[in-house]
């Protein structure tokens, strides 16, 4: 792949949905990039964005034929934000065409597909980044760095809370891949990053309070326990909808202390008076809470594309593990028993329900 040091990185974005809308705005605002193509099924939406942001040189296409996009020599990289089932085909075509790839998780719906994409990336010498964006959140990165530095000694327990707000549209939930691969995968990746190990046991319980979500054979409330070979226990608390805002918390408890990240707020101002202490509401949605992480992960990708950095932080192994554990959580819930992990595989899988992932 030719390094783009002396010019802007030409980008084609595939999909302008929840994540695509965030990346679109960040790309347009970034002086290092030039948006060459928008590939979107809703052509009216794409043309509206081109007009709104004065993108006179940006071309628009649907996904029926992406050959002109991938044959455009002005395109150095593609950003894939389409529905999950389309990822693998776009990723592999882009890599074959010599384009660096930034892809929303998961890379593919099967372990074979995921490994195949990474095989292609290595074969062609092209960067492939799986967007597990919380790794670039400043607060979470600080916790990880301080844990690795030994500040709290041996890790005994980790607790994460990830409660969504507002309730995602049903149209999105139908194509999301389910709560385990759409939501919990982030917590699993974050916890494994902190511990530095693969859990040996995964146990999940779940329930669905929303009838529309239940009709999709999905759930909206999940509790997970992980046991690691080093002895660390981790607990994950997940909900599709918190009425009070986007609730994101992390606690790491160790032999020498504890590190904790609280919910951040748009305005860190508190009022003290005769009515007591009043504080601002927490962020109302994931684009607000993780605004910086989305910006910083794109900067990291651009650094790799332009040769400022030599390698992607999130490896093939990281991507495969997070998807494997998400599937282990779902199978634990569906089978009603703990799932054991050994040598990168789920064991004791009698009654395994094949659902397209792993």
Backbone torsions as a table, in degrees:
resi	resn	phi	psi	omega
1	UNK	NA	130.3	179.6
2	UNK	-70.7	131.6	179.9
3	UNK	-79.4	132.0	-176.0
4	UNK	-101.4	76.0	-176.8
5	UNK	-89.4	-28.9	-171.1
6	UNK	-107.1	11.9	178.0
7	UNK	-153.0	171.3	177.0
8	UNK	-67.5	151.6	176.7
9	UNK	-82.4	119.5	178.5
10	UNK	-77.2	128.4	-174.2
11	UNK	-125.6	142.7	168.4
12	UNK	-115.8	127.3	178.8
13	UNK	-106.1	132.7	178.8
14	UNK	-106.9	108.2	176.4
15	UNK	98.3	131.1	179.2
16	UNK	-120.7	39.4	178.8
17	UNK	-82.8	-146.2	-176.2
18	UNK	-56.7	-58.1	179.8
19	UNK	-75.6	-38.0	-179.0
20	UNK	-60.4	-37.0	178.2
21	UNK	-63.4	-37.4	177.9
22	UNK	-66.6	-50.5	-177.6
23	UNK	-65.3	-36.3	177.5
24	UNK	-56.6	-51.0	-178.2
25	UNK	-64.0	-37.9	179.4
26	UNK	-68.4	-37.6	178.6
27	UNK	-66.3	-45.8	-178.6
28	UNK	-62.2	-35.9	-176.7
29	UNK	-83.1	-10.3	-173.4
30	UNK	-90.4	123.0	-177.8
31	UNK	-66.8	-15.1	-177.6
32	UNK	-85.1	-9.6	-172.9
33	UNK	-122.2	157.7	173.6
34	UNK	-134.8	118.8	-177.3
35	UNK	-80.5	112.0	-175.7
36	UNK	-92.8	-36.8	-176.1
37	UNK	-139.6	145.8	165.3
38	UNK	-119.1	121.5	176.0
39	UNK	-108.4	111.7	-171.8
40	UNK	-150.3	134.2	179.9
41	UNK	-64.1	-37.3	178.4
42	UNK	-85.0	88.9	-175.4
43	UNK	-63.9	-34.1	178.1
44	UNK	-62.2	-41.9	177.7
45	UNK	-62.6	-44.1	-179.2
46	UNK	-62.8	-45.4	179.4
47	UNK	-65.1	-33.9	176.6
48	UNK	-63.5	-41.2	179.4
49	UNK	-67.1	-39.5	177.8
50	UNK	-60.0	-44.2	-179.3
51	UNK	-69.1	-44.6	-176.8
52	UNK	-61.4	-38.2	-175.8
53	UNK	-101.4	12.3	175.4
54	UNK	55.9	44.4	-178.2
55	UNK	-92.8	68.6	-173.1
56	UNK	-62.1	-27.6	-176.3
57	UNK	-99.1	4.0	-179.6
58	UNK	-90.0	129.1	-179.5
59	UNK	-95.3	154.2	-176.2
60	UNK	-123.1	140.3	177.8
61	UNK	-150.6	157.8	167.6
62	UNK	-91.6	-174.2	-173.0
63	UNK	-95.2	9.1	-177.6
64	UNK	-63.3	-36.9	178.2
65	UNK	-144.2	104.0	-177.5
66	UNK	-95.2	4.6	-179.0
67	UNK	-56.9	-46.1	179.4
68	UNK	-59.9	-33.3	179.3
69	UNK	-66.3	-48.5	-175.0
70	UNK	-76.6	-18.7	177.0
71	UNK	-89.7	-4.2	-179.7
72	UNK	-74.5	116.2	-178.7
73	UNK	-67.7	-15.0	177.6
74	UNK	-80.6	-9.9	179.3
75	UNK	-93.9	117.0	178.2
76	UNK	-97.1	-27.5	-173.9
77	UNK	-149.6	152.9	175.4
78	UNK	-120.8	147.0	177.1
79	UNK	-116.8	116.7	-171.8
80	UNK	-103.0	113.0	-178.4
81	UNK	-131.1	28.2	-179.0
82	UNK	-84.5	173.7	176.2
83	UNK	-54.8	148.9	-172.3
84	UNK	-50.3	-43.7	-173.1
85	UNK	-67.3	-12.2	-179.9
86	UNK	-96.6	-10.0	-171.6
87	UNK	-58.3	-53.2	-172.0
88	UNK	-57.6	-45.3	-178.0
89	UNK	-62.0	-44.0	-179.6
90	UNK	-68.2	-44.0	-178.5
91	UNK	-59.0	-48.9	-175.7
92	UNK	-68.4	-37.3	177.5
93	UNK	-65.7	-40.4	-179.7
94	UNK	-67.3	-42.4	178.6
95	UNK	-62.7	-42.6	178.7
96	UNK	-61.6	-32.8	179.2
97	UNK	-81.9	0.2	176.8
98	UNK	85.4	20.6	-179.5
99	UNK	-100.6	134.4	171.5
100	UNK	-65.1	150.0	-173.5
101	UNK	-127.8	127.9	171.3
102	UNK	-111.7	114.6	-173.6
103	UNK	-126.0	132.2	171.3
104	UNK	-63.0	149.1	-179.9
105	UNK	-73.9	151.4	-8.7
106	UNK	-83.0	161.0	178.2
107	UNK	-63.4	-40.5	-179.5
108	UNK	-151.8	170.9	-177.1
109	UNK	-89.9	-5.1	179.9
110	UNK	-133.9	158.6	177.7
111	UNK	-65.0	-36.8	179.4
112	UNK	-64.7	-40.6	179.1
113	UNK	-65.2	-43.7	179.0
114	UNK	-62.2	-48.5	-179.9
115	UNK	-64.0	-36.0	178.3
116	UNK	-63.1	-39.5	177.4
117	UNK	-63.0	-43.7	179.1
118	UNK	-69.5	-33.8	174.3
119	UNK	-60.0	-43.6	178.4
120	UNK	-62.9	-42.5	-180.0
121	UNK	-59.7	-42.0	179.1
122	UNK	-70.7	-39.1	-179.9
123	UNK	-60.5	-44.1	-176.3
124	UNK	-93.0	-4.7	-179.7
125	UNK	67.3	39.8	-175.0
126	UNK	-115.9	145.1	178.8
127	UNK	-73.8	133.8	174.8
128	UNK	-129.3	117.0	-176.8
129	UNK	-116.6	126.6	174.3
130	UNK	-96.9	123.5	-167.8
131	UNK	-80.4	75.2	170.1
132	UNK	-93.2	80.1	-162.5
133	UNK	-66.9	-22.2	-176.0
134	UNK	-65.4	-17.3	176.3
135	UNK	-64.2	-17.5	-178.3
136	UNK	-106.1	6.9	174.4
137	UNK	-71.5	126.1	-175.5
138	UNK	-56.4	-40.5	-179.1
139	UNK	-66.5	-45.3	-179.4
140	UNK	-66.2	-41.1	178.3
141	UNK	-62.5	-37.3	177.7
142	UNK	-63.3	-42.9	177.8
143	UNK	-59.6	-47.6	-178.2
144	UNK	-61.5	-45.7	-179.4
145	UNK	-61.6	-39.8	-178.4
146	UNK	-73.9	-33.4	174.0
147	UNK	-64.9	-46.8	-178.8
148	UNK	-63.4	-29.1	178.7
149	UNK	-77.9	-4.8	176.7
150	UNK	87.2	14.6	-174.5
151	UNK	-59.9	-35.9	-178.1
152	UNK	-113.0	17.6	175.5
153	UNK	70.7	-145.7	-179.9
154	UNK	-74.2	134.7	179.8
155	UNK	-76.6	125.7	177.0
156	UNK	-99.7	-48.0	-177.8
157	UNK	-142.1	150.3	172.4
158	UNK	-130.2	136.4	176.4
159	UNK	-128.5	131.5	174.8
160	UNK	-125.8	144.3	173.2
161	UNK	-123.7	126.4	177.7
162	UNK	-137.3	95.7	-179.0
163	UNK	-115.2	120.1	-172.2
164	UNK	-74.3	153.8	172.4
165	UNK	-162.5	139.2	-12.3
166	UNK	-72.4	177.2	175.3
167	UNK	-58.3	125.2	-179.4
168	UNK	-60.6	152.2	177.4
169	UNK	-59.5	144.0	179.2
170	UNK	-60.8	-32.6	178.3
171	UNK	-61.1	-35.2	177.0
172	UNK	-74.3	-45.1	-176.7
173	UNK	-58.5	-31.7	-179.3
174	UNK	-65.8	-25.6	-177.8
175	UNK	-114.7	9.4	-172.4
176	UNK	-77.5	-19.7	-174.1
177	UNK	92.9	-1.3	178.8
178	UNK	94.6	160.1	-172.8
179	UNK	-62.5	-30.9	-177.0
180	UNK	-70.6	-43.5	-178.9
181	UNK	-87.4	-17.9	-177.8
182	UNK	-93.8	-38.4	-174.8
183	UNK	-111.4	-57.5	-171.1
184	UNK	-65.3	-25.6	-179.2
185	UNK	-55.1	-34.5	179.6
186	UNK	-66.3	-44.0	179.6
187	UNK	-66.0	-40.0	178.7
188	UNK	-62.0	-46.2	179.2
189	UNK	-62.6	-42.7	-178.8
190	UNK	-63.2	-44.4	-178.6
191	UNK	-65.8	-45.1	179.0
192	UNK	-63.8	-34.9	176.4
193	UNK	-62.4	-41.9	-179.3
194	UNK	-68.4	-47.7	-175.5
195	UNK	-74.7	-36.7	-178.2
196	UNK	81.1	20.0	179.6
197	UNK	-138.9	167.6	170.4
198	UNK	-96.1	130.5	179.5
199	UNK	-63.2	149.2	178.2
200	UNK	-92.0	-23.9	-178.4
201	UNK	-140.0	138.0	178.1
202	UNK	-128.4	130.3	177.4
203	UNK	-136.0	129.6	-177.2
204	UNK	-133.1	141.8	169.7
205	UNK	-125.1	149.2	-175.6
206	UNK	-153.6	162.3	176.6
207	UNK	-151.3	159.0	176.3
208	UNK	-123.0	118.3	178.5
209	UNK	-93.3	-16.7	-177.8
210	UNK	-99.5	117.9	-175.1
211	UNK	-62.5	-35.6	-179.6
212	UNK	-66.6	-38.6	178.1
213	UNK	-71.0	-40.0	177.6
214	UNK	-58.8	-35.4	-180.0
215	UNK	-66.0	-19.2	177.2
216	UNK	-88.1	3.1	-174.2
217	UNK	64.1	37.0	178.2
218	UNK	-124.6	175.0	179.5
219	UNK	-128.0	166.1	-179.5
220	UNK	-122.8	-4.0	-178.1
221	UNK	-140.1	125.2	-173.8
222	UNK	-139.8	142.5	170.5
223	UNK	-126.1	131.5	-176.9
224	UNK	-128.1	141.0	171.2
225	UNK	-121.8	132.1	177.1
226	UNK	-117.3	140.1	173.3
227	UNK	-118.9	128.7	-178.7
228	UNK	-103.9	153.3	179.6
229	UNK	-55.0	-32.4	-179.9
230	UNK	-74.1	-8.6	-179.9
231	UNK	105.8	-13.7	-179.6
232	UNK	-62.5	137.1	173.5
233	UNK	-108.9	140.1	178.0
234	UNK	-130.0	142.0	180.0
235	UNK	-125.7	133.6	-179.9
236	UNK	-120.8	129.8	-179.8
237	UNK	-118.5	115.2	-173.1
238	UNK	-125.9	138.4	171.8
239	UNK	-143.3	146.7	176.8
240	UNK	-77.0	-17.6	-174.8
241	UNK	-152.0	117.1	171.4
242	UNK	-110.8	121.3	-174.2
243	UNK	-64.9	-21.2	-172.5
244	UNK	-99.5	-1.8	179.5
245	UNK	134.4	179.2	-175.3
246	UNK	-82.0	101.1	-169.9
247	UNK	-92.3	112.0	-176.8
248	UNK	-133.9	111.2	-178.8
249	UNK	-136.7	150.7	179.6
250	UNK	-140.0	134.3	175.8
251	UNK	-133.8	130.3	175.0
252	UNK	-122.2	116.7	-176.1
253	UNK	-108.9	128.2	-178.3
254	UNK	-132.8	-178.6	-176.0
255	UNK	-66.2	-21.5	-176.9
256	UNK	-117.0	9.3	178.8
257	UNK	152.0	-163.1	-176.0
258	UNK	-144.3	144.7	171.3
259	UNK	-118.5	139.4	-172.7
260	UNK	-146.1	134.4	172.4
261	UNK	-112.5	126.7	178.7
262	UNK	-93.5	174.0	175.5
263	UNK	-66.3	132.2	175.1
264	UNK	-87.4	163.7	-175.8
265	UNK	-131.0	151.6	177.5
266	UNK	-57.4	-40.1	177.2
267	UNK	-124.4	114.8	179.7
268	UNK	-84.7	60.7	-179.0
269	UNK	-125.1	132.2	175.5
270	UNK	-116.1	147.5	-179.5
271	UNK	-112.8	130.9	-178.3
272	UNK	-120.4	122.0	-178.3
273	UNK	-162.6	-160.7	-174.9
274	UNK	-67.8	-18.0	176.5
275	UNK	-88.5	2.8	-177.6
276	UNK	99.5	-154.6	-178.9
277	UNK	-102.9	126.6	178.5
278	UNK	-115.6	134.9	178.8
279	UNK	-123.7	157.7	179.8
280	UNK	-69.2	154.1	176.9
281	UNK	-66.5	153.6	175.7
282	UNK	-70.9	169.5	179.5
283	UNK	-55.7	146.8	-174.5
284	UNK	-92.0	-10.1	-177.2
285	UNK	-162.3	168.2	-176.0
286	UNK	-67.1	-33.6	178.2
287	UNK	-63.4	-30.6	178.4
288	UNK	-75.0	-49.8	-175.4
289	UNK	-63.4	-41.6	-174.8
290	UNK	-106.9	29.0	-179.4
291	UNK	-54.9	-47.1	-177.7
292	UNK	-67.2	-38.2	-177.9
293	UNK	-64.8	-37.2	177.0
294	UNK	-65.1	-41.1	177.5
295	UNK	-64.2	-45.8	-174.1
296	UNK	-71.9	-34.5	177.9
297	UNK	-67.4	-35.7	177.3
298	UNK	-67.3	-38.7	176.8
299	UNK	-62.2	-40.2	178.0
300	UNK	-62.3	-45.0	178.2
301	UNK	-60.0	-45.3	179.2
302	UNK	-63.8	-36.6	177.1
303	UNK	-61.0	-39.8	178.9
304	UNK	-70.1	-44.1	-179.5
305	UNK	-59.6	-39.3	-176.8
306	UNK	-91.6	0.4	176.4
307	UNK	84.8	6.5	176.4
308	UNK	-66.8	-38.5	173.3
309	UNK	-116.9	151.2	-172.9
310	UNK	-89.8	-20.8	-176.4
311	UNK	-151.4	156.7	177.1
312	UNK	-72.2	134.8	179.5
313	UNK	-64.2	-41.4	-176.9
314	UNK	-89.9	112.9	-170.5
315	UNK	-86.7	171.7	171.9
316	UNK	-53.8	-44.4	-177.9
317	UNK	-64.9	-40.1	178.1
318	UNK	-61.4	-46.4	-178.0
319	UNK	-63.6	-46.9	-179.1
320	UNK	-64.2	-39.9	-178.6
321	UNK	-66.2	-44.1	-178.3
322	UNK	-62.2	-39.8	178.5
323	UNK	-70.4	-40.3	177.7
324	UNK	-59.8	-45.0	-178.2
325	UNK	-69.6	-35.3	175.6
326	UNK	-61.1	-42.1	177.8
327	UNK	-67.7	-37.5	178.0
328	UNK	-62.1	-40.0	177.2
329	UNK	-61.9	-45.7	-179.3
330	UNK	-64.3	-41.9	180.0
331	UNK	-68.8	-34.6	175.2
332	UNK	-59.9	-46.1	177.7
333	UNK	-62.1	-47.3	-174.9
334	UNK	-70.2	-35.2	-179.0
335	UNK	-89.9	-14.7	178.0
336	UNK	71.8	34.4	-179.2
337	UNK	-154.4	161.3	175.5
338	UNK	-65.7	149.7	175.2
339	UNK	-112.1	129.9	-179.6
340	UNK	-97.8	140.9	-178.4
341	UNK	-114.0	129.0	176.9
342	UNK	-148.4	133.5	177.5
343	UNK	54.1	38.6	176.3
344	UNK	73.4	19.8	-179.2
345	UNK	-137.0	155.3	172.0
346	UNK	-82.8	134.6	180.0
347	UNK	-111.2	168.9	179.0
348	UNK	54.2	51.6	-173.3
349	UNK	-101.2	39.1	172.6
350	UNK	-64.1	129.2	-178.2
351	UNK	88.4	9.2	-179.3
352	UNK	-54.4	130.5	178.7
353	UNK	-99.9	110.9	-179.2
354	UNK	-76.5	118.4	-176.8
355	UNK	-126.4	15.3	177.8
356	UNK	104.9	-18.8	176.1
357	UNK	-110.1	124.3	169.0
358	UNK	45.2	NA	NA
